[in-house]
Amino acid sequence: MPADVFRILEELLPESRKSLRVLALFLENPEEAYTKYMVEKLTATSKVSAVLERFVKLGILEVVDSEPRAYRLNAKSQVVKTLLSLLE
């Protein structure tokens, strides 16, 4: 069901497609950490650095490794908890 929700949002907000795909990847795999390369590959997007860093700044993602830089959903974030509960 969440994949359908994200597809509908992509259609409603086409200028946000990249951000929605990145967010969906992490929400659907909350325990996984991904490098920028893997995010681009798994979301079929490119140039996601700005999206990843914006999500870190907002507290949605956390950096879990620096070489190579890897990101994971920030399970302590209230925003993340709310998003996950909406997708249940």
PDB file of N, CA, C and O in Angstrom:
ATOM      1  N   MET A   1       0.802  -1.206   0.000  1.00  0.00           N
ATOM      2  CA  MET A   1       0.000   0.000   0.000  1.00  0.00           C
ATOM      3  C   MET A   1       0.846   1.273   0.000  1.00  0.00           C
ATOM      4  O   MET A   1       0.536   2.181  -0.771  1.00  0.00           O
ATOM      5  N   PRO A   2       1.904   1.396   0.823  1.00  0.00           N
ATOM      6  CA  PRO A   2       2.695   2.625   0.803  1.00  0.00           C
ATOM      7  C   PRO A   2       3.233   2.977  -0.578  1.00  0.00           C
ATOM      8  O   PRO A   2       3.298   4.156  -0.927  1.00  0.00           O
ATOM      9  N   ALA A   3       3.616   1.989  -1.364  1.00  0.00           N
ATOM     10  CA  ALA A   3       4.145   2.282  -2.700  1.00  0.00           C
ATOM     11  C   ALA A   3       3.089   2.982  -3.542  1.00  0.00           C
ATOM     12  O   ALA A   3       3.410   3.884  -4.316  1.00  0.00           O
ATOM     13  N   ASP A   4       1.832   2.574  -3.398  1.00  0.00           N
ATOM     14  CA  ASP A   4       0.743   3.228  -4.130  1.00  0.00           C
ATOM     15  C   ASP A   4       0.587   4.677  -3.689  1.00  0.00           C
ATOM     16  O   ASP A   4       0.376   5.562  -4.517  1.00  0.00           O
ATOM     17  N   VAL A   5       0.689   4.917  -2.396  1.00  0.00           N
ATOM     18  CA  VAL A   5       0.567   6.270  -1.864  1.00  0.00           C
ATOM     19  C   VAL A   5       1.657   7.161  -2.445  1.00  0.00           C
ATOM     20  O   VAL A   5       1.391   8.292  -2.852  1.00  0.00           O
ATOM     21  N   PHE A   6       2.879   6.653  -2.482  1.00  0.00           N
ATOM     22  CA  PHE A   6       3.979   7.453  -3.013  1.00  0.00           C
ATOM     23  C   PHE A   6       3.835   7.692  -4.507  1.00  0.00           C
ATOM     24  O   PHE A   6       4.211   8.758  -4.994  1.00  0.00           O
ATOM     25  N   ARG A   7       3.296   6.720  -5.252  1.00  0.00           N
ATOM     26  CA  ARG A   7       3.064   6.925  -6.682  1.00  0.00           C
ATOM     27  C   ARG A   7       2.037   8.033  -6.921  1.00  0.00           C
ATOM     28  O   ARG A   7       2.200   8.865  -7.813  1.00  0.00           O
ATOM     29  N   ILE A   8       0.989   8.028  -6.116  1.00  0.00           N
ATOM     30  CA  ILE A   8      -0.035   9.074  -6.241  1.00  0.00           C
ATOM     31  C   ILE A   8       0.568  10.435  -5.909  1.00  0.00           C
ATOM     32  O   ILE A   8       0.314  11.414  -6.612  1.00  0.00           O
ATOM     33  N   LEU A   9       1.365  10.505  -4.840  1.00  0.00           N
ATOM     34  CA  LEU A   9       2.015  11.770  -4.473  1.00  0.00           C
ATOM     35  C   LEU A   9       2.950  12.254  -5.574  1.00  0.00           C
ATOM     36  O   LEU A   9       3.027  13.455  -5.834  1.00  0.00           O
ATOM     37  N   GLU A  10       3.658  11.337  -6.221  1.00  0.00           N
ATOM     38  CA  GLU A  10       4.545  11.721  -7.325  1.00  0.00           C
ATOM     39  C   GLU A  10       3.749  12.355  -8.464  1.00  0.00           C
ATOM     40  O   GLU A  10       4.209  13.306  -9.097  1.00  0.00           O
ATOM     41  N   GLU A  11       2.571  11.831  -8.718  1.00  0.00           N
ATOM     42  CA  GLU A  11       1.732  12.399  -9.773  1.00  0.00           C
ATOM     43  C   GLU A  11       1.184  13.773  -9.368  1.00  0.00           C
ATOM     44  O   GLU A  11       1.098  14.684 -10.192  1.00  0.00           O
ATOM     45  N   LEU A  12       0.819  13.907  -8.099  1.00  0.00           N
ATOM     46  CA  LEU A  12       0.293  15.174  -7.607  1.00  0.00           C
ATOM     47  C   LEU A  12       1.365  16.251  -7.530  1.00  0.00           C
ATOM     48  O   LEU A  12       1.095  17.425  -7.784  1.00  0.00           O
ATOM     49  N   LEU A  13       2.577  15.849  -7.181  1.00  0.00           N
ATOM     50  CA  LEU A  13       3.675  16.786  -6.951  1.00  0.00           C
ATOM     51  C   LEU A  13       4.897  16.386  -7.787  1.00  0.00           C
ATOM     52  O   LEU A  13       5.913  15.978  -7.225  1.00  0.00           O
ATOM     53  N   PRO A  14       4.816  16.497  -9.108  1.00  0.00           N
ATOM     54  CA  PRO A  14       5.910  16.012  -9.951  1.00  0.00           C
ATOM     55  C   PRO A  14       7.250  16.695  -9.670  1.00  0.00           C
ATOM     56  O   PRO A  14       8.298  16.079  -9.866  1.00  0.00           O
ATOM     57  N   GLU A  15       7.242  17.934  -9.222  1.00  0.00           N
ATOM     58  CA  GLU A  15       8.502  18.616  -8.927  1.00  0.00           C
ATOM     59  C   GLU A  15       9.167  18.051  -7.666  1.00  0.00           C
ATOM     60  O   GLU A  15      10.329  18.347  -7.390  1.00  0.00           O
ATOM     61  N   SER A  16       8.432  17.245  -6.908  1.00  0.00           N
ATOM     62  CA  SER A  16       8.967  16.644  -5.686  1.00  0.00           C
ATOM     63  C   SER A  16       9.282  15.158  -5.853  1.00  0.00           C
ATOM     64  O   SER A  16       9.553  14.465  -4.872  1.00  0.00           O
ATOM     65  N   ARG A  17       9.246  14.677  -7.071  1.00  0.00           N
ATOM     66  CA  ARG A  17       9.412  13.245  -7.333  1.00  0.00           C
ATOM     67  C   ARG A  17      10.677  12.668  -6.700  1.00  0.00           C
ATOM     68  O   ARG A  17      10.623  11.618  -6.059  1.00  0.00           O
ATOM     69  N   LYS A  18      11.812  13.341  -6.872  1.00  0.00           N
ATOM     70  CA  LYS A  18      13.073  12.826  -6.342  1.00  0.00           C
ATOM     71  C   LYS A  18      13.014  12.715  -4.816  1.00  0.00           C
ATOM     72  O   LYS A  18      13.393  11.689  -4.251  1.00  0.00           O
ATOM     73  N   SER A  19      12.544  13.756  -4.164  1.00  0.00           N
ATOM     74  CA  SER A  19      12.448  13.745  -2.699  1.00  0.00           C
ATOM     75  C   SER A  19      11.510  12.647  -2.223  1.00  0.00           C
ATOM     76  O   SER A  19      11.810  11.957  -1.248  1.00  0.00           O
ATOM     77  N   LEU A  20      10.381  12.479  -2.897  1.00  0.00           N
ATOM     78  CA  LEU A  20       9.430  11.444  -2.504  1.00  0.00           C
ATOM     79  C   LEU A  20      10.007  10.046  -2.675  1.00  0.00           C
ATOM     80  O   LEU A  20       9.785   9.176  -1.833  1.00  0.00           O
ATOM     81  N   ARG A  21      10.734   9.828  -3.742  1.00  0.00           N
ATOM     82  CA  ARG A  21      11.338   8.506  -3.950  1.00  0.00           C
ATOM     83  C   ARG A  21      12.390   8.198  -2.890  1.00  0.00           C
ATOM     84  O   ARG A  21      12.471   7.074  -2.394  1.00  0.00           O
ATOM     85  N   VAL A  22      13.189   9.198  -2.547  1.00  0.00           N
ATOM     86  CA  VAL A  22      14.212   8.998  -1.512  1.00  0.00           C
ATOM     87  C   VAL A  22      13.531   8.735  -0.172  1.00  0.00           C
ATOM     88  O   VAL A  22      13.912   7.812   0.548  1.00  0.00           O
ATOM     89  N   LEU A  23      12.539   9.530   0.161  1.00  0.00           N
ATOM     90  CA  LEU A  23      11.814   9.346   1.418  1.00  0.00           C
ATOM     91  C   LEU A  23      11.162   7.967   1.475  1.00  0.00           C
ATOM     92  O   LEU A  23      11.230   7.290   2.501  1.00  0.00           O
ATOM     93  N   ALA A  24      10.535   7.553   0.388  1.00  0.00           N
ATOM     94  CA  ALA A  24       9.888   6.242   0.341  1.00  0.00           C
ATOM     95  C   ALA A  24      10.889   5.116   0.570  1.00  0.00           C
ATOM     96  O   ALA A  24      10.593   4.163   1.290  1.00  0.00           O
ATOM     97  N   LEU A  25      12.062   5.216  -0.032  1.00  0.00           N
ATOM     98  CA  LEU A  25      13.085   4.184   0.140  1.00  0.00           C
ATOM     99  C   LEU A  25      13.418   3.996   1.615  1.00  0.00           C
ATOM    100  O   LEU A  25      13.458   2.870   2.111  1.00  0.00           O
ATOM    101  N   PHE A  26      13.654   5.092   2.305  1.00  0.00           N
ATOM    102  CA  PHE A  26      14.035   4.991   3.715  1.00  0.00           C
ATOM    103  C   PHE A  26      12.867   4.570   4.602  1.00  0.00           C
ATOM    104  O   PHE A  26      13.065   3.812   5.552  1.00  0.00           O
ATOM    105  N   LEU A  27      11.658   5.043   4.315  1.00  0.00           N
ATOM    106  CA  LEU A  27      10.503   4.660   5.130  1.00  0.00           C
ATOM    107  C   LEU A  27      10.150   3.186   4.940  1.00  0.00           C
ATOM    108  O   LEU A  27       9.684   2.538   5.877  1.00  0.00           O
ATOM    109  N   GLU A  28      10.364   2.660   3.754  1.00  0.00           N
ATOM    110  CA  GLU A  28      10.067   1.252   3.493  1.00  0.00           C
ATOM    111  C   GLU A  28      11.161   0.323   4.016  1.00  0.00           C
ATOM    112  O   GLU A  28      10.953  -0.885   4.127  1.00  0.00           O
ATOM    113  N   ASN A  29      12.322   0.886   4.336  1.00  0.00           N
ATOM    114  CA  ASN A  29      13.465   0.105   4.829  1.00  0.00           C
ATOM    115  C   ASN A  29      14.107   0.843   6.000  1.00  0.00           C
ATOM    116  O   ASN A  29      15.259   1.267   5.904  1.00  0.00           O
ATOM    117  N   PRO A  30      13.366   1.002   7.118  1.00  0.00           N
ATOM    118  CA  PRO A  30      13.827   1.876   8.197  1.00  0.00           C
ATOM    119  C   PRO A  30      15.121   1.451   8.887  1.00  0.00           C
ATOM    120  O   PRO A  30      15.779   2.284   9.509  1.00  0.00           O
ATOM    121  N   GLU A  31      15.494   0.201   8.797  1.00  0.00           N
ATOM    122  CA  GLU A  31      16.714  -0.268   9.472  1.00  0.00           C
ATOM    123  C   GLU A  31      17.948  -0.220   8.573  1.00  0.00           C
ATOM    124  O   GLU A  31      19.071  -0.376   9.053  1.00  0.00           O
ATOM    125  N   GLU A  32      17.747  -0.007   7.290  1.00  0.00           N
ATOM    126  CA  GLU A  32      18.848  -0.056   6.330  1.00  0.00           C
ATOM    127  C   GLU A  32      19.576   1.275   6.214  1.00  0.00           C
ATOM    128  O   GLU A  32      18.976   2.342   6.337  1.00  0.00           O
ATOM    129  N   ALA A  33      20.873   1.190   5.975  1.00  0.00           N
ATOM    130  CA  ALA A  33      21.691   2.373   5.690  1.00  0.00           C
ATOM    131  C   ALA A  33      22.109   2.298   4.222  1.00  0.00           C
ATOM    132  O   ALA A  33      22.420   1.225   3.705  1.00  0.00           O
ATOM    133  N   TYR A  34      22.111   3.449   3.568  1.00  0.00           N
ATOM    134  CA  TYR A  34      22.429   3.509   2.147  1.00  0.00           C
ATOM    135  C   TYR A  34      23.419   4.625   1.859  1.00  0.00           C
ATOM    136  O   TYR A  34      23.378   5.691   2.473  1.00  0.00           O
ATOM    137  N   THR A  35      24.309   4.359   0.913  1.00  0.00           N
ATOM    138  CA  THR A  35      25.183   5.411   0.397  1.00  0.00           C
ATOM    139  C   THR A  35      24.417   6.202  -0.659  1.00  0.00           C
ATOM    140  O   THR A  35      23.361   5.769  -1.121  1.00  0.00           O
ATOM    141  N   LYS A  36      24.946   7.347  -1.033  1.00  0.00           N
ATOM    142  CA  LYS A  36      24.333   8.167  -2.080  1.00  0.00           C
ATOM    143  C   LYS A  36      24.179   7.350  -3.364  1.00  0.00           C
ATOM    144  O   LYS A  36      23.139   7.403  -4.021  1.00  0.00           O
ATOM    145  N   TYR A  37      25.206   6.606  -3.710  1.00  0.00           N
ATOM    146  CA  TYR A  37      25.171   5.785  -4.923  1.00  0.00           C
ATOM    147  C   TYR A  37      24.010   4.790  -4.880  1.00  0.00           C
ATOM    148  O   TYR A  37      23.277   4.646  -5.858  1.00  0.00           O
ATOM    149  N   MET A  38      23.845   4.105  -3.745  1.00  0.00           N
ATOM    150  CA  MET A  38      22.769   3.116  -3.630  1.00  0.00           C
ATOM    151  C   MET A  38      21.395   3.781  -3.666  1.00  0.00           C
ATOM    152  O   MET A  38      20.461   3.237  -4.254  1.00  0.00           O
ATOM    153  N   VAL A  39      21.265   4.939  -3.049  1.00  0.00           N
ATOM    154  CA  VAL A  39      19.995   5.665  -3.096  1.00  0.00           C
ATOM    155  C   VAL A  39      19.651   6.001  -4.547  1.00  0.00           C
ATOM    156  O   VAL A  39      18.517   5.797  -4.982  1.00  0.00           O
ATOM    157  N   GLU A  40      20.624   6.513  -5.289  1.00  0.00           N
ATOM    158  CA  GLU A  40      20.381   6.851  -6.696  1.00  0.00           C
ATOM    159  C   GLU A  40      19.992   5.616  -7.501  1.00  0.00           C
ATOM    160  O   GLU A  40      19.081   5.668  -8.328  1.00  0.00           O
ATOM    161  N   LYS A  41      20.673   4.522  -7.259  1.00  0.00           N
ATOM    162  CA  LYS A  41      20.400   3.291  -7.997  1.00  0.00           C
ATOM    163  C   LYS A  41      19.009   2.737  -7.657  1.00  0.00           C
ATOM    164  O   LYS A  41      18.252   2.367  -8.554  1.00  0.00           O
ATOM    165  N   LEU A  42      18.678   2.682  -6.367  1.00  0.00           N
ATOM    166  CA  LEU A  42      17.419   2.079  -5.941  1.00  0.00           C
ATOM    167  C   LEU A  42      16.195   2.956  -6.207  1.00  0.00           C
ATOM    168  O   LEU A  42      15.076   2.452  -6.295  1.00  0.00           O
ATOM    169  N   THR A  43      16.407   4.256  -6.334  1.00  0.00           N
ATOM    170  CA  THR A  43      15.276   5.161  -6.586  1.00  0.00           C
ATOM    171  C   THR A  43      15.193   5.592  -8.051  1.00  0.00           C
ATOM    172  O   THR A  43      14.287   6.334  -8.432  1.00  0.00           O
ATOM    173  N   ALA A  44      16.128   5.131  -8.863  1.00  0.00           N
ATOM    174  CA  ALA A  44      16.170   5.495 -10.287  1.00  0.00           C
ATOM    175  C   ALA A  44      16.192   7.011 -10.458  1.00  0.00           C
ATOM    176  O   ALA A  44      15.487   7.564 -11.303  1.00  0.00           O
ATOM    177  N   THR A  45      17.011   7.671  -9.645  1.00  0.00           N
ATOM    178  CA  THR A  45      17.175   9.118  -9.722  1.00  0.00           C
ATOM    179  C   THR A  45      18.669   9.429  -9.764  1.00  0.00           C
ATOM    180  O   THR A  45      19.502   8.531  -9.638  1.00  0.00           O
ATOM    181  N   SER A  46      18.993  10.684  -9.938  1.00  0.00           N
ATOM    182  CA  SER A  46      20.394  11.097  -9.916  1.00  0.00           C
ATOM    183  C   SER A  46      20.515  12.381  -9.116  1.00  0.00           C
ATOM    184  O   SER A  46      19.529  13.071  -8.857  1.00  0.00           O
ATOM    185  N   LYS A  47      21.736  12.681  -8.736  1.00  0.00           N
ATOM    186  CA  LYS A  47      22.037  13.931  -8.032  1.00  0.00           C
ATOM    187  C   LYS A  47      21.168  14.114  -6.793  1.00  0.00           C
ATOM    188  O   LYS A  47      20.463  15.114  -6.658  1.00  0.00           O
ATOM    189  N   VAL A  48      21.228  13.129  -5.883  1.00  0.00           N
ATOM    190  CA  VAL A  48      20.395  13.168  -4.678  1.00  0.00           C
ATOM    191  C   VAL A  48      21.107  13.770  -3.465  1.00  0.00           C
ATOM    192  O   VAL A  48      20.535  13.802  -2.375  1.00  0.00           O
ATOM    193  N   SER A  49      22.317  14.237  -3.631  1.00  0.00           N
ATOM    194  CA  SER A  49      23.073  14.774  -2.492  1.00  0.00           C
ATOM    195  C   SER A  49      22.308  15.857  -1.743  1.00  0.00           C
ATOM    196  O   SER A  49      22.250  15.843  -0.514  1.00  0.00           O
ATOM    197  N   ALA A  50      21.725  16.790  -2.477  1.00  0.00           N
ATOM    198  CA  ALA A  50      21.002  17.893  -1.830  1.00  0.00           C
ATOM    199  C   ALA A  50      19.797  17.376  -1.050  1.00  0.00           C
ATOM    200  O   ALA A  50      19.501  17.874   0.037  1.00  0.00           O
ATOM    201  N   VAL A  51      19.110  16.392  -1.591  1.00  0.00           N
ATOM    202  CA  VAL A  51      17.954  15.810  -0.906  1.00  0.00           C
ATOM    203  C   VAL A  51      18.409  15.126   0.383  1.00  0.00           C
ATOM    204  O   VAL A  51      17.810  15.327   1.439  1.00  0.00           O
ATOM    205  N   LEU A  52      19.460  14.327   0.297  1.00  0.00           N
ATOM    206  CA  LEU A  52      19.961  13.628   1.478  1.00  0.00           C
ATOM    207  C   LEU A  52      20.391  14.609   2.561  1.00  0.00           C
ATOM    208  O   LEU A  52      20.057  14.428   3.732  1.00  0.00           O
ATOM    209  N   GLU A  53      21.121  15.634   2.179  1.00  0.00           N
ATOM    210  CA  GLU A  53      21.592  16.605   3.171  1.00  0.00           C
ATOM    211  C   GLU A  53      20.435  17.414   3.764  1.00  0.00           C
ATOM    212  O   GLU A  53      20.463  17.760   4.945  1.00  0.00           O
ATOM    213  N   ARG A  54      19.424  17.714   2.954  1.00  0.00           N
ATOM    214  CA  ARG A  54      18.244  18.410   3.479  1.00  0.00           C
ATOM    215  C   ARG A  54      17.524  17.532   4.494  1.00  0.00           C
ATOM    216  O   ARG A  54      17.077  18.026   5.529  1.00  0.00           O
ATOM    217  N   PHE A  55      17.404  16.229   4.210  1.00  0.00           N
ATOM    218  CA  PHE A  55      16.757  15.311   5.146  1.00  0.00           C
ATOM    219  C   PHE A  55      17.572  15.163   6.430  1.00  0.00           C
ATOM    220  O   PHE A  55      16.997  15.007   7.507  1.00  0.00           O
ATOM    221  N   VAL A  56      18.888  15.210   6.334  1.00  0.00           N
ATOM    222  CA  VAL A  56      19.731  15.185   7.538  1.00  0.00           C
ATOM    223  C   VAL A  56      19.477  16.445   8.352  1.00  0.00           C
ATOM    224  O   VAL A  56      19.285  16.374   9.566  1.00  0.00           O
ATOM    225  N   LYS A  57      19.476  17.592   7.693  1.00  0.00           N
ATOM    226  CA  LYS A  57      19.245  18.869   8.378  1.00  0.00           C
ATOM    227  C   LYS A  57      17.886  18.891   9.073  1.00  0.00           C
ATOM    228  O   LYS A  57      17.754  19.458  10.158  1.00  0.00           O
ATOM    229  N   LEU A  58      16.873  18.276   8.455  1.00  0.00           N
ATOM    230  CA  LEU A  58      15.532  18.226   9.026  1.00  0.00           C
ATOM    231  C   LEU A  58      15.387  17.148  10.102  1.00  0.00           C
ATOM    232  O   LEU A  58      14.358  17.072  10.773  1.00  0.00           O
ATOM    233  N   GLY A  59      16.423  16.314  10.265  1.00  0.00           N
ATOM    234  CA  GLY A  59      16.379  15.266  11.274  1.00  0.00           C
ATOM    235  C   GLY A  59      15.686  13.995  10.820  1.00  0.00           C
ATOM    236  O   GLY A  59      15.452  13.100  11.631  1.00  0.00           O
ATOM    237  N   ILE A  60      15.355  13.899   9.544  1.00  0.00           N
ATOM    238  CA  ILE A  60      14.681  12.713   9.015  1.00  0.00           C
ATOM    239  C   ILE A  60      15.675  11.573   8.820  1.00  0.00           C
ATOM    240  O   ILE A  60      15.354  10.411   9.069  1.00  0.00           O
ATOM    241  N   LEU A  61      16.877  11.911   8.375  1.00  0.00           N
ATOM    242  CA  LEU A  61      17.952  10.934   8.205  1.00  0.00           C
ATOM    243  C   LEU A  61      19.087  11.266   9.152  1.00  0.00           C
ATOM    244  O   LEU A  61      19.228  12.397   9.617  1.00  0.00           O
ATOM    245  N   GLU A  62      19.896  10.248   9.427  1.00  0.00           N
ATOM    246  CA  GLU A  62      21.124  10.458  10.176  1.00  0.00           C
ATOM    247  C   GLU A  62      22.282   9.852   9.402  1.00  0.00           C
ATOM    248  O   GLU A  62      22.114   8.868   8.682  1.00  0.00           O
ATOM    249  N   VAL A  63      23.447  10.440   9.554  1.00  0.00           N
ATOM    250  CA  VAL A  63      24.649   9.911   8.909  1.00  0.00           C
ATOM    251  C   VAL A  63      25.205   8.844   9.841  1.00  0.00           C
ATOM    252  O   VAL A  63      25.472   9.110  11.012  1.00  0.00           O
ATOM    253  N   VAL A  64      25.378   7.624   9.311  1.00  0.00           N
ATOM    254  CA  VAL A  64      25.840   6.521  10.152  1.00  0.00           C
ATOM    255  C   VAL A  64      27.259   6.081   9.826  1.00  0.00           C
ATOM    256  O   VAL A  64      27.853   5.306  10.575  1.00  0.00           O
ATOM    257  N   ASP A  65      27.803   6.560   8.730  1.00  0.00           N
ATOM    258  CA  ASP A  65      29.178   6.234   8.347  1.00  0.00           C
ATOM    259  C   ASP A  65      29.694   7.373   7.485  1.00  0.00           C
ATOM    260  O   ASP A  65      28.932   8.004   6.753  1.00  0.00           O
ATOM    261  N   SER A  66      30.990   7.631   7.573  1.00  0.00           N
ATOM    262  CA  SER A  66      31.527   8.757   6.811  1.00  0.00           C
ATOM    263  C   SER A  66      32.347   8.344   5.599  1.00  0.00           C
ATOM    264  O   SER A  66      32.545   9.164   4.703  1.00  0.00           O
ATOM    265  N   GLU A  67      32.825   7.130   5.532  1.00  0.00           N
ATOM    266  CA  GLU A  67      33.648   6.692   4.402  1.00  0.00           C
ATOM    267  C   GLU A  67      33.235   5.317   3.916  1.00  0.00           C
ATOM    268  O   GLU A  67      33.707   4.331   4.482  1.00  0.00           O
ATOM    269  N   PRO A  68      32.416   5.186   2.940  1.00  0.00           N
ATOM    270  CA  PRO A  68      31.670   6.241   2.279  1.00  0.00           C
ATOM    271  C   PRO A  68      30.509   6.694   3.160  1.00  0.00           C
ATOM    272  O   PRO A  68      30.055   5.959   4.037  1.00  0.00           O
ATOM    273  N   ARG A  69      30.044   7.901   2.915  1.00  0.00           N
ATOM    274  CA  ARG A  69      28.958   8.483   3.698  1.00  0.00           C
ATOM    275  C   ARG A  69      27.696   7.643   3.508  1.00  0.00           C
ATOM    276  O   ARG A  69      27.265   7.405   2.379  1.00  0.00           O
ATOM    277  N   ALA A  70      27.112   7.199   4.606  1.00  0.00           N
ATOM    278  CA  ALA A  70      25.903   6.374   4.554  1.00  0.00           C
ATOM    279  C   ALA A  70      24.826   7.000   5.441  1.00  0.00           C
ATOM    280  O   ALA A  70      25.118   7.612   6.468  1.00  0.00           O
ATOM    281  N   TYR A  71      23.601   6.832   5.025  1.00  0.00           N
ATOM    282  CA  TYR A  71      22.462   7.460   5.679  1.00  0.00           C
ATOM    283  C   TYR A  71      21.451   6.398   6.112  1.00  0.00           C
ATOM    284  O   TYR A  71      21.301   5.358   5.471  1.00  0.00           O
ATOM    285  N   ARG A  72      20.762   6.691   7.219  1.00  0.00           N
ATOM    286  CA  ARG A  72      19.710   5.795   7.709  1.00  0.00           C
ATOM    287  C   ARG A  72      18.584   6.664   8.265  1.00  0.00           C
ATOM    288  O   ARG A  72      18.812   7.796   8.691  1.00  0.00           O
ATOM    289  N   LEU A  73      17.390   6.130   8.256  1.00  0.00           N
ATOM    290  CA  LEU A  73      16.256   6.830   8.828  1.00  0.00           C
ATOM    291  C   LEU A  73      16.518   7.098  10.302  1.00  0.00           C
ATOM    292  O   LEU A  73      16.997   6.215  11.013  1.00  0.00           O
ATOM    293  N   ASN A  74      16.215   8.290  10.765  1.00  0.00           N
ATOM    294  CA  ASN A  74      16.426   8.663  12.161  1.00  0.00           C
ATOM    295  C   ASN A  74      15.203   8.235  12.967  1.00  0.00           C
ATOM    296  O   ASN A  74      14.209   8.959  13.026  1.00  0.00           O
ATOM    297  N   ALA A  75      15.277   7.066  13.583  1.00  0.00           N
ATOM    298  CA  ALA A  75      14.141   6.487  14.305  1.00  0.00           C
ATOM    299  C   ALA A  75      13.736   7.314  15.525  1.00  0.00           C
ATOM    300  O   ALA A  75      12.633   7.139  16.044  1.00  0.00           O
ATOM    301  N   LYS A  76      14.601   8.202  15.986  1.00  0.00           N
ATOM    302  CA  LYS A  76      14.291   9.034  17.155  1.00  0.00           C
ATOM    303  C   LYS A  76      13.477  10.274  16.786  1.00  0.00           C
ATOM    304  O   LYS A  76      12.930  10.937  17.667  1.00  0.00           O
ATOM    305  N   SER A  77      13.395  10.586  15.520  1.00  0.00           N
ATOM    306  CA  SER A  77      12.697  11.784  15.049  1.00  0.00           C
ATOM    307  C   SER A  77      11.180  11.630  15.166  1.00  0.00           C
ATOM    308  O   SER A  77      10.619  10.618  14.745  1.00  0.00           O
ATOM    309  N   GLN A  78      10.529  12.627  15.733  1.00  0.00           N
ATOM    310  CA  GLN A  78       9.067  12.604  15.835  1.00  0.00           C
ATOM    311  C   GLN A  78       8.426  12.649  14.451  1.00  0.00           C
ATOM    312  O   GLN A  78       7.388  12.027  14.224  1.00  0.00           O
ATOM    313  N   VAL A  79       9.034  13.373  13.542  1.00  0.00           N
ATOM    314  CA  VAL A  79       8.521  13.428  12.166  1.00  0.00           C
ATOM    315  C   VAL A  79       8.536  12.032  11.552  1.00  0.00           C
ATOM    316  O   VAL A  79       7.558  11.613  10.933  1.00  0.00           O
ATOM    317  N   VAL A  80       9.637  11.315  11.723  1.00  0.00           N
ATOM    318  CA  VAL A  80       9.759   9.960  11.180  1.00  0.00           C
ATOM    319  C   VAL A  80       8.730   9.036  11.829  1.00  0.00           C
ATOM    320  O   VAL A  80       8.082   8.250  11.138  1.00  0.00           O
ATOM    321  N   LYS A  81       8.577   9.124  13.137  1.00  0.00           N
ATOM    322  CA  LYS A  81       7.581   8.283  13.825  1.00  0.00           C
ATOM    323  C   LYS A  81       6.190   8.537  13.277  1.00  0.00           C
ATOM    324  O   LYS A  81       5.419   7.600  13.071  1.00  0.00           O
ATOM    325  N   THR A  82       5.863   9.801  13.040  1.00  0.00           N
ATOM    326  CA  THR A  82       4.557  10.159  12.495  1.00  0.00           C
ATOM    327  C   THR A  82       4.381   9.604  11.085  1.00  0.00           C
ATOM    328  O   THR A  82       3.342   9.028  10.763  1.00  0.00           O
ATOM    329  N   LEU A  83       5.402   9.781  10.245  1.00  0.00           N
ATOM    330  CA  LEU A  83       5.330   9.271   8.874  1.00  0.00           C
ATOM    331  C   LEU A  83       5.156   7.750   8.866  1.00  0.00           C
ATOM    332  O   LEU A  83       4.339   7.224   8.109  1.00  0.00           O
ATOM    333  N   LEU A  84       5.907   7.053   9.692  1.00  0.00           N
ATOM    334  CA  LEU A  84       5.797   5.602   9.743  1.00  0.00           C
ATOM    335  C   LEU A  84       4.404   5.162  10.208  1.00  0.00           C
ATOM    336  O   LEU A  84       3.851   4.192   9.690  1.00  0.00           O
ATOM    337  N   SER A  85       3.846   5.873  11.177  1.00  0.00           N
ATOM    338  CA  SER A  85       2.513   5.501  11.667  1.00  0.00           C
ATOM    339  C   SER A  85       1.456   5.755  10.596  1.00  0.00           C
ATOM    340  O   SER A  85       0.473   5.018  10.527  1.00  0.00           O
ATOM    341  N   LEU A  86       1.631   6.771   9.765  1.00  0.00           N
ATOM    342  CA  LEU A  86       0.685   7.039   8.690  1.00  0.00           C
ATOM    343  C   LEU A  86       0.697   5.939   7.633  1.00  0.00           C
ATOM    344  O   LEU A  86      -0.309   5.701   6.965  1.00  0.00           O
ATOM    345  N   LEU A  87       1.825   5.279   7.487  1.00  0.00           N
ATOM    346  CA  LEU A  87       1.966   4.253   6.453  1.00  0.00           C
ATOM    347  C   LEU A  87       1.557   2.863   6.932  1.00  0.00           C
ATOM    348  O   LEU A  87       1.558   1.913   6.148  1.00  0.00           O
ATOM    349  N   GLU A  88       1.213   2.737   8.199  1.00  0.00           N
ATOM    350  CA  GLU A  88       0.813   1.424   8.724  1.00  0.00           C
ATOM    351  C   GLU A  88      -0.565   1.037   8.258  1.00  0.00           C
ATOM    352  O   GLU A  88      -1.056  -0.036   8.606  1.00  0.00           O
TER     353      GLU A  88
END
